[in-house]
Amino acid sequence: QTDGVSTVRFGSVLNKTFSLEATSDLSDTNSWTSVADPVEGTDYFLSVTETNTAPGQRYYRMRGAP
């Protein structure tokens, strides 16, 4: 995280949609929220950015839609 901006880089799959989700509490499985617009996979590495990141520790995951 730099100046309230966090970027996640991941390997994508062609024609699959991915959403960046974040939480500050890993023990609460219902606390994941989408923090960026979905992106379409390209079979290459992609980067997704969350702006206005809340202060403190944060965890991220990429969720692929079927």
Salt bridges, closest charged atoms under 4 A:
GLU21 OE1 - ARG61 NE 2.62
GLU21 OE1 - ARG63 NE 3.61
GLU50 OE2 - ARG58 NH2 2.94
